[in-house]
Amino acid sequence: MSNHIAPREHETDLAELRGDCARMAPRWVAPPKTASTPVAPSLIHGVTVPPASARMIDATPEYGD
């Protein structure tokens, strides 16, 4: 049995998270790239962010106030 204790979410910094992702990346299979079609600027009306998501980002030191 492992004695490893996972850190609490707030104890993992962005650099550590990026390192974890870099180590896992070779195991992921990316879908084939497809060409995207342009969208007319008249169809773009902005971005709506749910309040819970906005609070989460605001509480993240790298992105918050």
Protein Blocks (a to p, Z undefined) as FASTA:
>chain_A
ZZbdcddfklpcfklmmmmmmmmmmmpccddddddddddfklpgbjaddfklmmmmmmpm
klmZZ
